[in-house]
Amino acid sequence: MIDVDSIALETSLQDLGVTSLDAITIVYEVEEVCDIEVPNDELESLRTVQDIVDGVRSLVSEKGDA
């Protein structure tokens, strides 16, 4: 468990101790909750919390425009 106060948008996933397997699990959970699909090639570009937030916002926005 990570103290929420220690997480900022610019915090890197590496600094949070997120492994590549953890990142896949996080993305899977986000996909389920938001009813979106994150393209596999986008996974490699996720480096920070902000990257995840921006990606989800973009995909949710695209879904709403469809």
Secondary structure, 3 states (H helix, E strand, C coil): CCCHHHCCCCCECCCCCCCHHHHHHHHHHHHHHHCCCCCHHHHCCCCEHHHHHHHHHHHHHHHHHC
